[in-house]
């Protein structure tokens, strides 16, 4: 998103503080994911779809999310979410149409960011997936702060 970097950092800093306070109520990961998805989706205007896909029996299955209907199960080792799992790194895609093997759950999505979610042992067990209706919405500021936010789970 074309927002001045200092302003964008300040916004994420406020959201991080808000989420840190909200997530003291329970250690339950699903409740924390639901809160994170709701806050991010409703506070950042360029987030069109915001949610979590979790590894369940070696499949990537949608969990808590905000936005339009999602793909329930993502084809193994295909698309942006699996790229985040397989590379063990945040993946920023400026134009999903140019991403090899992109899975189009919703044709309105134009750009995407995927942040790996790690369990207490440090193993990846899912991802935060955020889509935007605009091209080039995500950058290194989103990647940095979303990783910090996901670590709160």
N, C-alpha and C positions, 0 to 999 in steps of 0.2 A: 504494500500500500504506500502510496506517495505521501507519507507523513514525515514531518521534520524529525530526525532521529532523537533529539533531546525530548521532544514532546512524546514520542512513542515510548521511549525508555521510562519516562515519568508515569505514563499511563500503566505500563506493565508493572512498574514498581508498586503503584497503588493497588493494583489487582492482586499482586503477590501478597501484599500485607493483608488485604481483605481475606484472601483465601487461607492464609496462614491462621488467621483468627477463627474463621468459620470451621476449619478442619480439626479443631481441638475437641469437638463434641464426640467423635468416635474414631476408632482405629479401623473400622470396617472399610476395606478398599472400594467396594461398590458404592457406598454412600459418598465417599470422597470423590470418586469419579463422577458421580451424578452432580455433585455440587460444582466441581470444576467445569464440567461441560455446560451447565446452566449459566454460571457466571461469565465464562468466556464468550459463550454464544450471544448473550444478551448485552454484554458491555463493549464488544468490539464489532463495529458495524460491518466490516468486510468479511466476517466469519459467516458463511452460508450454511455449512454443515459442520458440526463440532461433536466429536464423540470418540469412543474407544472401541477398538477391536482387540479381542483377547485370544491367546492360544488356548484352545480347548481340545484335548485329544488330537494334537497335531494339526488342527484346523484353525483358521483365523475367523472368529465368529463375532459379529457385532454385539455390543453390550449397550451401555448407557449412551444416549446421544440426544442432540437437539438439532432440529432441521427436518427436511423432507425424508421420506422413506429411504432406508438404506439397504444395500445388499446384505443378506443375512450371513452368508459364507463367501469368503473370497478365494478364488482359485489359487491353489498352492503355488508359491514362488512366482506369482504374476502380480503386476501392478505396483503402485507406490507403497502401499502398506507392507506388502511382503518385501519390497526393497529395503524398507527400514528395518524389518526383522532380520533379513539375510545379511545386510551390511553392518548391522548393529550401530547405525548412525542415523541422525536426523536427515531426512531427505526433503529438499525444497524443490518444487517443480513449478516453474513460471508459466508453462503452457502444457496442460495435461494431454492435449492432442499430440504433442511431440514426444511424449514419454512412451517408450516401447512397452507394449503389453498393458497399457493403462486400462483399468476396469471402470467403465462408465456406469456407475450406479445412478447418476443423475446427469443428464446432458447439460444442465445449467452450470455445472462446476467447470471452471476454467483454469484455476491454479490450486495447488495443494501443498500442505506441509504435513509430514509424518514424523513423530517423535517417539522413539522406543521407550517402553515402560519396563522397568526392572523390578524384580521382587527383592525381598530382603537379602537373598543370597547373591544378588547382582546379575541373575539370569534374566534375559528378556522374556516377558510373558505376555506382551501385548504392545499396542501403540496408541498414542493420541493421534487422531486424524482430523485435520481441519481443511475444509474446502472453501473456496471463494468463487463468486460469480464473475470476478474480474481477473484478467491476466496479470501476472507479475505482482501479486498481492503480498507475498511473503519474502522475508529477507533474513539476514543474520540476527537482527534484533528479535524477531519472532522466534527464531530457532533458540537463541540464548534463553529468553524468558520462559518459553514453553517448556524447555528442558528443566528449568528450575521449578516450574509449577508442577510438572509431572512428578518430580522427585518428592513432592509433598505427600503423595499417595502412600 
